[in-house]
């Protein structure tokens, strides 16, 4: 049953996956001395022509944008880790949600710069 659900969720995501090209990497381990963080990002590549930090998510139910702040901060942290080590700024964040109960995909995009302040606030609070 899970395999069937995963198949239809992937099938729903495929048109959005076709918007990703010039992939720089998948499942990339990242770390930051500046933020004292580490993690593994899903994908760095171009989404609809813009360099993006892309995170793949699954959910049984639809998500509202106002619930996604933490996901955007996480993606921003990954983008900042790339900047720290390479000097390359990743301007765009993309969350691709495969919604299994509806076999649809929901895409949420934002700019990295919109979440830097919250990343710094959370990081300063955690590293007190």
C-alpha positions in Angstrom: 0.0 0.0 0.0 2.8 2.4 0.8 4.6 1.6 -2.4 1.4 2.4 -4.4 1.0 5.7 -2.5 4.7 6.6 -3.0 4.3 5.8 -6.8 1.3 8.2 -7.2 3.0 10.9 -5.1 6.1 10.7 -7.2 4.0 10.7 -10.4 2.3 13.9 -9.1 5.7 15.5 -8.4 7.2 14.6 -11.8 6.1 17.8 -13.6 7.7 19.9 -10.9 10.8 17.8 -10.9 11.1 18.6 -14.6 11.6 22.2 -13.6 14.9 21.4 -11.9 18.0 21.4 -14.0 21.7 22.1 -13.8 21.8 20.1 -10.6 24.9 20.9 -8.5 24.3 18.1 -6.1 21.9 15.8 -4.2 22.0 14.8 -0.6 25.0 17.0 0.1 26.5 17.0 3.6 27.1 20.6 4.8 28.4 22.3 7.9 29.1 25.8 9.2 31.7 27.0 11.6 29.9 30.4 11.6 26.6 29.0 12.6 27.9 25.9 14.4 25.4 23.8 12.4 25.5 20.8 10.1 23.0 19.0 7.9 22.4 17.4 4.6 20.5 19.3 1.9 18.3 17.5 -0.6 19.2 19.4 -3.8 21.1 22.4 -5.1 20.2 23.3 -8.6 18.2 25.6 -10.9 14.5 25.7 -10.4 12.8 27.4 -13.3 16.1 29.1 -14.2 17.0 30.3 -10.7 19.7 28.9 -8.5 17.8 27.3 -5.6 18.1 25.3 -2.4 15.5 22.7 -3.0 13.9 20.6 -0.3 11.7 17.6 -1.0 9.0 16.9 1.6 6.1 14.5 1.9 2.9 14.9 3.9 -0.4 13.2 4.1 -2.3 16.5 4.3 -2.1 19.9 2.5 0.2 22.5 4.2 -0.4 26.2 4.6 2.4 28.6 3.8 2.2 30.1 7.3 3.1 26.7 8.8 6.4 26.5 6.8 8.7 29.0 8.5 10.9 26.4 10.0 11.4 24.6 6.7 12.4 27.9 5.1 14.8 28.6 7.9 16.4 25.2 7.5 16.8 25.7 3.7 18.3 29.1 4.4 20.8 27.5 6.8 21.9 25.2 4.1 22.2 28.1 1.6 24.3 30.0 4.2 26.5 26.9 4.6 27.2 26.9 0.9 27.9 30.6 0.9 30.3 30.2 3.8 32.4 27.6 2.0 32.2 28.8 -1.6 31.2 32.5 -1.6 28.2 31.6 -3.8 24.9 33.0 -2.7 21.8 30.8 -3.4 19.0 33.4 -3.8 16.0 31.1 -4.0 14.4 28.5 -1.7 12.0 25.8 -3.0 9.9 23.4 -0.9 8.3 20.6 -3.0 5.6 18.8 -1.0 4.3 15.5 -2.2 0.8 15.2 -0.6 0.2 11.5 -0.5 -3.5 11.6 0.6 -4.3 13.7 -2.5 -1.6 12.6 -4.9 -0.7 16.2 -5.7 2.4 18.4 -5.3 2.4 21.8 -3.7 5.3 24.1 -4.4 6.3 26.9 -2.0 9.1 29.4 -3.0 10.7 32.2 -1.2 13.9 34.2 -1.1 16.8 33.2 1.1 17.2 36.8 2.3 13.7 36.7 3.8 14.8 34.2 6.4 18.3 35.2 7.4 17.1 37.3 10.3 15.1 34.4 11.7 18.0 32.0 11.2 20.3 34.3 13.1 17.7 34.8 15.9 17.2 31.1 16.3 20.9 30.3 16.1 21.8 33.0 18.7 19.2 31.6 21.0 20.4 28.1 20.6 24.1 28.9 21.0 23.8 31.1 24.1 
